[in-house]
Amino acid sequence: MSDADAAAIQTGPAPAPSPKELIEGEAKKERLGQWYATAICGNDITSSCLYVSAIATVYAQTLAPLALLIVAGILYLYRKIYTEVVEALPLNGGAYNCLLNSTRKFTAALAACFTLLSYLATAVISAKTGVEYLNNLLPFLPVQETIAGVLIIFAGLTILGITESARVALAIFVLHLTSLTLFILFSLPHALQASGAWLDNVRLLGEIHWPSALFLGVSAAMLGVSGFESSANFVEQQEHGVFRKTLRNMWVAVTVFNPLIALLALRLMPVGSIRQHQDDLLSWLGLQVGGKLLHDLIVVDAFLVLSGAVLTSYVGVTGLVHRMTLDQCFPQFLLKTNRRGTHHRIILGFMGLCISILYLTRGRLLSLAGVYTISFLGVMTLFGIGNILLKINRRELKRTYRASWATVILGTLATATGIVGNTIIDYRFILYFLVYFIPAVLVVGIMYARIPLYKGILLLINEAFERLFIWRSIIIDKITDITNIRLVLFARGGRLYRLAKAFAYIAQNESSRKITVVRLYRVFDPAEDKEMQESLRVMQELYPELQIDYLAREGQFGPEIVDAIARELKVPKNNIFIGAPEEKHRFSVEDLGGVRVIF
C-alpha cells in the first residue's frame, strides 16, 4: 500500500462517484431470442440425424434405437449440469469459463484447447461432408475449392454480425426439421407394411453380445449430440432465460428424431444394407420411400444443415476466444472490432486455420474425425468436472438451479466412458487427437508463461547482446506493461483467512502485480478501517512482490458500484475480482458484467 493512499485513508473515504452515472451513447447489445439461439447450435446437433443412426447400427445392430435413447438420457443429465453452471456464471466460454471460476486459470485454458479443437474439426468436417452430399447433385463442382468457399462464406456471415448469422441459421434449421419430418411421414407407411427386414434384424438379437454391442453403440452414438456444448459459448448474446430453452429444444430434437430414424431404418433394411449405406443412409432411404424428389430434398438439406454447423463453429469459437483474450490467454490484438462490432480478426484467423488444415490433409480427414470425437467428449467431461469443482469451491455462489450430485457424477462418468469406448473402436483417435492437442497446449502455455519467458529472453539479451540496449528496453517495457495491469479486489472486511485466499489465487493465476483493494462501508467506521489496513499490511509482508493499494468507499456492493469503480480506476470488469454472491443478494454474476468469482 502506497504512502499517499495511506495518508488519504486517515482523513476518511474519498467521495464516491454517483452509481447512477452511465456512459452516454453506449448502444444496447443485440440479443438472440429462443429460436434464433436454438438454430445456431441446433444445426450442429441435429445434423447428426443424417448419420448417427447408421453409426449406432454398425456397432449396436438391432439395439441401435435403444443405444440412441441411452444417449438422449445422458444428454438429459447434461441439460441439468449445463443449466446450473451457465445460469450461475452466464458468460461466454463454456467449460473454460466454468473452470476459470472454480479452479486454476491454466487448467481452464487446457479445457479451452479441447473446445477449440472441437470447433476446428466440426467446421472442416461439416463443410467437407456437406459438399460431398451436394456433389451428388452437382458432380462438376471442384470439391476442395467448394469446401473452402463454404468456410469463407460463413466467415463473412459471422463478420456481418450475430443477428444476420442467426437469420440464416434459423432458415436452415426450419428446412432441416421439415425435411426430417417429411422423411418420417413418407417412411412410416412402408415401415408398417415391411416385415421381412425387421424379422431378420430381430433374429440378430440372439447372435450378438448385448453388453458389448450396447456399450460400443452408445459410445459411437455420442457423436450424435455434438453441438450441445455450443450454446454455452455464446450465452452473452442470448436474451435472459433463453439458454435453458436452447438446451431443452436441442434435447427434444435428438430424442425424437435419432431413435425414430434408427427404428425406421431397421424396419426397412437389414443391418447389412444399413452398413453399406452408412455414409448416405437418409438420402438412400429417401429415394426408396419418396422417390428422387425426396432424395434431392434430403441431399440439399444435408448440405445446408452441415453448412449451418460451420456457422455454429464460427459463433462458438468467437465467443470463446474473445473471453480467453480478455483473460490474457491470447494476444490482445484479437480484441479489435470492426464497425459492426464483431471480432473480425478472430473470425478470419479461425477461417485461415480451417482452410490451411483442409489443404494440408488434402481432404483426407480421418485424423480430424478422431480429433472431433475426443475433443467433443472431452469438453463435455470437463464441464461435468467443472460443475463438481464449482459445487466444492464456490458453494456460496448464487444459483438459479442446482443439479444433484448423482446427476453430475453419472453424466461425467458417461461421457468419460464414451471416450474409452471410442478409443476401443479405433485407438488412432487418441493419437490423431494428440497431434493437434499438443501444439494447442504449447500456444496456451507460452501465453501463460510470458513473464518467465520474457525474463529468460532478457537474460539472453543481457549476456549475448549487451550493446543492443534498445531491445533490452523493449523487453523490460513488455514485462512492466503486463505487471502494471491494475487488478481490483472487492473485500468484505479485514478477515485474514479470506484475504489470504484471494491473494493466493491472484499470485498463482495472474501476471499483474498491481492490486487495488476496495472496501465498502455503509457508514465509514474508523475502527473497521484500521483493522482493514492492518490486514493489508500482513498481506504485503506475505506478498512483497505485489503493490497493494487501498480504497475505502461508502456505498453498498452491487452492479452500480462495480461500474463506478471500473470507470474511476479505468479497469475492465474482467480484471475485477469478488467473493461469491450469496442467495440474499438481489443481483447475479451476470448483472456484474464479467467480474470473476475467486473465493
MARDO-448780 format. One record per residue (C-alpha): y, z, x. Coordinates in steps of 0.05 Angstrom, whole numbers, padded with zeros to 5 digits, always signed. Example, Ala and Ser with C-alpha at 12.3 -4.5 7.8 and 13.67 -1.06 7.14 Angstrom:
2
-00090+00156+00246;-00021+00143+00273;
***
This chain:
599
+00000+00000+00000;+00067-00020+00029;+00124+00030+00043;+00170-00009-00002;+00123-00004-00060;+00111+00070-00047;+00186+00082-00049;+00192+00044-00114;+00137+00085-00145;+00172+00151-00131;+00230+00130-00175;+00185+00114-00235;+00156+00049-00261;+00195-00015-00259;+00216-00044-00326;+00160-00090-00351;+00175-00160-00376;+00170-00166-00451;+00099-00183-00473;+00128-00229-00526;+00156-00276-00474;+00118-00341-00477;+00120-00404-00435;+00160-00453-00477;+00136-00524-00484;+00063-00507-00470;+00021-00553-00512;-00038-00526-00550;-00105-00547-00524;-00144-00595-00566;-00207-00561-00592;-00271-00591-00618;-00299-00576-00687;-00372-00564-00702;-00396-00636-00708;-00356-00665-00650;-00382-00610-00604;-00453-00617-00631;-00451-00692-00620;-00432-00685-00546;-00490-00640-00529;-00535-00664-00586;-00540-00735-00559;-00573-00707-00497;-00624-00662-00531;-00641-00709-00589;-00651-00768-00542;-00716-00732-00524;-00743-00754-00592;-00753-00823-00561;-00803-00799-00510;-00824-00726-00515;-00876-00736-00570;-00913-00785-00525;-00907-00739-00464;-00934-00680-00503;-00992-00722-00529;-01011-00745-00459;-01024-00672-00439;-01038-00635-00504;-01071-00694-00541;-01082-00675-00614;-01048-00608-00603;-00981-00643-00588;-00947-00623-00653;-00966-00550-00640;-00940-00555-00568;-00874-00581-00594;-00869-00525-00646;-00881-00474-00590;-00824-00507-00550;-00780-00501-00612;-00798-00427-00615;-00777-00418-00542;-00712-00453-00558;-00701-00405-00616;-00705-00348-00566;-00653-00382-00523;-00607-00390-00582;-00601-00315-00582;-00597-00309-00506;-00541-00360-00502;-00503-00332-00562;-00499-00262-00532;-00474-00285-00464;-00427-00342-00482;-00393-00306-00540;-00382-00245-00495;-00357-00290-00438;-00331-00353-00473;-00312-00392-00410;-00338-00457-00382;-00393-00454-00331;-00457-00435-00368;-00506-00400-00322;-00453-00399-00266;-00403-00361-00310;-00457-00313-00334;-00480-00295-00264;-00408-00294-00236;-00391-00238-00284;-00455-00199-00274;-00474-00206-00200;-00451-00235-00133;-00409-00297-00130;-00457-00333-00083;-00515-00321-00130;-00475-00352-00186;-00458-00412-00141;-00532-00423-00128;-00544-00425-00203;-00488-00476-00209;-00526-00521-00159;-00584-00524-00209;-00536-00544-00264;-00500-00597-00222;-00566-00629-00202;-00589-00627-00274;-00527-00665-00296;-00533-00714-00239;-00605-00730-00256;-00590-00733-00331;-00534-00783-00321;-00572-00831-00277;-00639-00827-00312;-00608-00833-00382;-00567-00894-00361;-00627-00927-00329;-00674-00913-00388;-00622-00936-00438;-00611-01002-00401;-00687-01013-00397;-00690-01007-00473;-00632-01055-00480;-00666-01104-00433;-00720-01115-00487;-00666-01149-00529;-00623-01178-00473;-00670-01193-00415;-00617-01234-00378;-00575-01172-00362;-00577-01151-00288;-00608-01081-00292;-00574-01046-00233;-00505-01073-00248;-00512-01057-00322;-00531-00985-00306;-00471-00978-00260;-00428-01008-00316;-00453-00955-00365;-00435-00900-00315;-00365-00929-00305;-00351-00938-00380;-00368-00866-00397;-00329-00841-00337;-00269-00878-00367;-00281-00847-00436;-00283-00778-00405;-00218-00790-00368;-00185-00811-00434;-00198-00740-00460;-00247-00695-00496;-00224-00718-00566;-00234-00792-00552;-00302-00778-00519;-00323-00736-00579;-00308-00791-00629;-00353-00839-00591;-00407-00785-00584;-00405-00770-00659;-00413-00843-00678;-00474-00849-00632;-00502-00783-00658;-00498-00805-00731;-00530-00872-00715;-00586-00837-00678;-00603-00788-00733;-00600-00845-00783;-00649-00886-00741;-00697-00828-00734;-00695-00815-00809;-00708-00888-00825;-00766-00888-00776;-00797-00828-00811;-00787-00857-00881;-00820-00923-00860;-00877-00887-00824;-00895-00836-00879;-00929-00885-00927;-00970-00917-00871;-00988-00848-00843;-01012-00823-00911;-01056-00884-00921;-01084-00886-00850;-01144-00841-00835;-01185-00874-00781;-01139-00859-00722;-01128-00788-00748;-01202-00773-00754;-01214-00799-00683;-01158-00754-00657;-01184-00693-00695;-01253-00703-00663;-01220-00696-00595;-01206-00623-00611;-01278-00608-00596;-01276-00642-00528;-01213-00611-00497;-01200-00544-00466;-01149-00516-00515;-01113-00465-00470;-01101-00513-00411;-01083-00572-00456;-01033-00530-00494;-01004-00500-00431;-00993-00567-00398;-00969-00598-00463;-00917-00543-00473;-00895-00548-00400;-00885-00623-00405;-00852-00619-00473;-00799-00571-00447;-00762-00633-00425;-00752-00645-00499;-00699-00590-00502;-00659-00611-00441;-00586-00614-00460;-00588-00547-00497;-00551-00515-00439;-00494-00566-00442;-00454-00533-00498;-00441-00472-00455;-00407-00515-00402;-00351-00538-00447;-00344-00478-00493;-00269-00471-00477;-00258-00539-00510;-00292-00516-00575;-00259-00482-00634;-00273-00408-00644;-00342-00397-00674;-00366-00468-00661;-00411-00452-00602;-00463-00414-00643;-00465-00472-00693;-00478-00523-00639;-00539-00484-00616;-00564-00479-00688;-00554-00554-00701;-00589-00575-00637;-00647-00528-00652;-00656-00554-00723;-00656-00627-00699;-00710-00619-00647;-00751-00571-00690;-00754-00622-00747;-00759-00689-00711;-00802-00676-00649;-00864-00645-00682;-00859-00691-00742;-00856-00754-00699;-00916-00730-00658;-00955-00717-00722;-00938-00786-00750;-00958-00819-00684;-01026-00783-00685;-01037-00806-00757;-01021-00879-00740;-01050-00887-00670;-01107-00859-00628;-01088-00816-00568;-01109-00872-00520;-01059-00921-00552;-01004-00869-00551;-01015-00862-00476;-01010-00937-00466;-00943-00940-00503;-00913-00873-00479;-00852-00908-00450;-00833-00943-00515;-00873-00906-00568;-00820-00905-00623;-00800-00977-00616;-00873-00998-00616;-00888-00957-00678;-00824-00982-00710;-00850-01053-00701;-00916-01035-00734;-00887-00999-00795;-00820-01033-00805;-00823-01100-00771;-00775-01130-00720;-00712-01104-00755;-00733-01031-00747;-00757-01045-00677;-00690-01074-00657;-00652-01017-00690;-00692-00966-00650;-00680-01004-00585;-00605-01007-00597;-00605-00934-00618;-00643-00915-00555;-00593-00950-00511;-00534-00917-00546;-00561-00846-00551;-00584-00847-00479;-00515-00871-00460;-00488-00813-00501;-00529-00767-00456;-00489-00796-00398;-00426-00774-00433;-00454-00704-00441;-00465-00701-00366;-00393-00721-00352;-00364-00670-00401;-00410-00614-00377;-00401-00626-00303;-00325-00630-00311;-00322-00561-00344;-00369-00531-00293;-00336-00559-00230;-00266-00542-00256;-00287-00469-00265;-00320-00466-00197;-00259-00497-00164;-00214-00444-00196;-00261-00393-00164;-00253-00424-00094;-00323-00454-00093;-00298-00526-00085;-00235-00556-00052;-00172-00545-00093;-00152-00618-00096;-00204-00626-00152;-00157-00587-00198;-00108-00645-00202;-00098-00671-00273;-00071-00737-00300;-00022-00750-00356;-00076-00739-00408;-00093-00671-00379;-00162-00690-00354;-00190-00676-00285;-00200-00748-00263;-00218-00731-00191;-00279-00690-00214;-00300-00746-00262;-00291-00802-00211;-00326-00762-00157;-00386-00750-00202;-00387-00823-00222;-00387-00845-00149;-00444-00797-00133;-00486-00824-00192;-00475-00896-00172;-00490-00883-00099;-00556-00849-00115;-00574-00906-00163;-00567-00957-00107;-00597-00913-00053;-00660-00905-00094;-00658-00978-00117;-00673-00955-00187;-00738-00921-00168;-00721-00854-00198;-00786-00816-00196;-00753-00767-00148;-00695-00756-00195;-00744-00744-00252;-00771-00685-00211;-00700-00660-00199;-00687-00667-00274;-00747-00625-00293;-00740-00568-00243;-00664-00565-00249;-00662-00560-00324;-00717-00507-00329;-00684-00470-00270;-00617-00469-00307;-00650-00440-00370;-00689-00388-00330;-00627-00367-00290;-00588-00360-00355;-00641-00313-00381;-00639-00273-00316;-00563-00272-00322;-00569-00242-00392;-00613-00187-00365;-00563-00172-00309;-00506-00171-00359;-00543-00120-00401;-00554-00076-00339;-00489-00085-00301;-00439-00097-00357;-00464-00052-00413;-00393-00036-00436;-00374-00109-00444;-00353-00125-00515;-00403-00169-00551;-00406-00204-00619;-00482-00209-00616;-00539-00175-00577;-00606-00208-00563;-00663-00158-00559;-00696-00143-00492;-00762-00173-00518;-00726-00238-00536;-00693-00245-00468;-00754-00227-00427;-00801-00271-00468;-00753-00331-00465;-00742-00324-00390;-00816-00319-00376;-00829-00380-00419;-00782-00426-00381;-00805-00398-00314;-00876-00413-00335;-00853-00483-00353;-00832-00493-00280;-00902-00472-00258;-00934-00519-00309;-00893-00579-00287;-00910-00564-00214;-00984-00565-00233;-00973-00632-00268;-00941-00661-00206;-00927-00619-00144;-00880-00672-00118;-00828-00649-00169;-00814-00588-00126;-00810-00630-00063;-00762-00680-00094;-00720-00623-00122;-00713-00591-00054;-00690-00657-00023;-00628-00655-00068;-00621-00579-00077;-00616-00561-00003;-00555-00606+00011;-00521-00580-00052;-00532-00508-00029;-00505-00525+00040;-00440-00552+00010;-00430-00489-00032;-00450-00445+00027;-00398-00478+00071;-00344-00465+00019;-00367-00393+00011;-00367-00381+00086;-00300-00414+00100;-00269-00353+00135;-00325-00344+00186;-00327-00420+00197;-00252-00423+00208;-00256-00365+00256;-00312-00399+00293;-00271-00463+00297;-00212-00422+00321;-00255-00391+00377;-00277-00460+00399;-00206-00486+00399;-00182-00425+00440;-00236-00435+00492;-00240-00511+00497;-00172-00536+00475;-00122-00483+00495;-00067-00535+00505;-00074-00562+00435;-00032-00506+00404;-00015-00545+00342;-00088-00548+00320;-00096-00473+00332;-00035-00460+00288;-00064-00503+00232;-00130-00463+00231;-00092-00397+00233;-00049-00422+00174;-00112-00441+00136;-00141-00371+00145;-00075-00339+00127;-00067-00381+00065;-00136-00360+00040;-00129-00286+00057;-00059-00283+00026;-00081-00307-00043;-00060-00249-00087;-00112-00214-00130;-00094-00167-00187;-00137-00108-00207;-00123-00070-00272;-00144+00002-00262;-00153+00051-00319;-00140+00111-00276;-00148+00141-00207;-00222+00159-00212;-00251+00144-00144;-00320+00121-00166;-00292+00065-00210;-00241+00044-00157;-00295+00044-00104;-00339-00001-00147;-00283-00050-00159;-00261-00053-00086;-00333-00061-00062;-00340-00122-00107;-00275-00153-00082;-00292-00140-00009;-00361-00173-00017;-00343-00232-00061;-00271-00253-00046;-00238-00283+00015;-00169-00257-00003;-00146-00192+00029;-00083-00181-00013;-00093-00138-00076;-00043-00112-00126;-00069-00053-00167;-00036-00048-00235;-00037+00019-00272;-00012+00021-00344;+00017+00084-00377;+00032+00094-00449;+00084+00143-00424;+00095+00149-00349;+00062+00213-00322;+00083+00233-00251;+00020+00276-00242;-00027+00220-00260;+00014+00172-00218;+00007+00218-00158;-00068+00221-00168;-00070+00145-00171;-00032+00138-00105;-00078+00188-00071;-00139+00149-00094;-00110+00084-00068;-00096+00117+00000;-00171+00134+00002;-00187+00061-00014;-00140+00039+00041;-00178+00083+00090;-00244+00055+00067;-00220-00018+00069;-00168-00022+00125;-00173-00098+00125;-00144-00101+00055;-00069-00100+00038;-00065-00056-00024;-00002-00057-00066;+00010-00013-00126;+00047-00030-00190;+00060+00021-00246;+00079-00003-00315;+00090+00027-00383;+00050-00011-00436;-00018-00020-00469;-00071-00065-00439;-00083-00129-00476;-00072-00205-00474;+00004-00198-00475;+00009-00152-00415;-00042-00195-00376;+00001-00256-00390;+00064-00219-00369;+00034-00193-00304;+00006-00262-00287;+00075-00294-00295;+00111-00239-00258;+00065-00240-00198;+00052-00315-00203;-00023-00304-00203;-00074-00348-00241;-00113-00308-00291;-00180-00323-00258;-00153-00280-00199;-00142-00221-00246;-00200-00170-00247;-00213-00119-00301;-00265-00069-00326;-00308-00090-00385;-00271-00088-00452;-00304-00038-00499;-00320-00042-00573;-00257-00003-00590;-00212-00059-00564;-00186-00109-00614;-00189-00167-00565;-00245-00202-00528;-00252-00232-00458;-00235-00300-00488;-00167-00273-00511;-00150-00252-00439;-00151-00325-00416;-00202-00326-00360;-00198-00258-00325;-00261-00235-00290;-00301-00173-00310;-00324-00139-00246;-00343-00068-00267;
***
